[in-house]
Amino acid sequence: MTSDTDQQRRGPHPETEAAPLPPRPDAPAPDGIRPRGGDAAPAVAPPGGGPRRTHHGKGLRGLRRPLGIGIVTLWLSVIVLLPLAALTVAAFDEGLAGFWEAVTAPAALASLWVTVLVSAVVALVNAVLGTLVAWVLVRDEFRGKRFVNAFIDLPFALPTIVASIVLLSLYGPSSPIGVELNATRWGLVVALLFVTLPFVVRSVQPVLIEADRDVEEAAASLGATTWTTFRRVVLPTLAPAILSGTGLAFARAIGEYGSVVLIGGNIPRETQVASQYIQQQIEIDRPLNAAAVSVALLAIAFVTLLLLRVVSSRSQRREERDA
């Protein structure tokens, strides 16, 4: 009787369908299985039998990040932010009315106008000829190419006052080639073209080097002319670099002093640029006027660089989206 009851309880096949007995609380768990109960599995000692090491790499990385940000912020504050803040405070020493009066003085407005006009012309010329120079240096092979490539960076290394002396001796009253540009706006243009030469060239060169030539060859095989290929295929790729180099050249030109100090002539309302006007105001003991015009130049340069950054970011996002 008892045997039949046990047979019915276990089912027809006790050897295969019998429920497993629950493990004992003190029984060790199989490898890789954590017990269900509240008791935690015994800790497995690391190889070697020693205690488990604690890695501090993550903590060090977390410490280095704020330290690096702090050092960069301190350095930029000392080198850039504090001088600019001091200049702004000096420009507004007599309030907003004094600043506005100093900036809108006829001589100050004239110097700012000459500076912006000449710098804009220089930037446009650099946009065209700088792109052409970069194209020749990348796509053409000729003797002396390395020399020309190194010569492009010469304005970066040469003191600008030396450039002014050279230009004055070449285009001054005793010009050996019979071209006199001294005390003219064209003289300012030539001087600023010299100091801003590398910006567009060095901005466009890397893009040309990395450009895909297969697309140009495909356009030519489909019957596109050289100009059409450049305008429809190459130029859209180079446009962000050209714009960036042109903006940098403009920002560099509006603050130039050394290369124009001799050949420009410093004629008020004709060839006097803003940097020369600032020096003049310092010499006649009008620091407020000098600081006000300096802040105006700073604002122009800042807006230019900000627009470049916005356009560059949009172009990069567009390229990533198209890719």
Buried (B, 14 or more C-beta within 10 A) or exposed (E): EEEEEEEEEEEEEEEEEEEEEEEEEEEEBEEEEEBEEEEEEEEEEEEEEEEEEEEEEEEEEEEEEEEEEEEEEEEEEEEEEEEBEEBBEBBBEEEEEBBEBBBEBEBBBBBBEBBBEBBBBBBEBBBEBBBEBBBBBBEEEEEEEEEEBEEBEEBEEBEBEEBBBBBBEBBBEEBEEEEBBBBBBBBBBBBBBBBBBBBBBBBBBEBBEEBEEEEBEEBBEEEBEEEEBBEEBBEEBBEBBBBBBBBBBBBBBBBBBBBBBBBBBBEBEEBBBBBBBBBBBEEEEBBBBBBBBBBBBBEBBEEBBEEBEEBBEEBEEEEEEEE
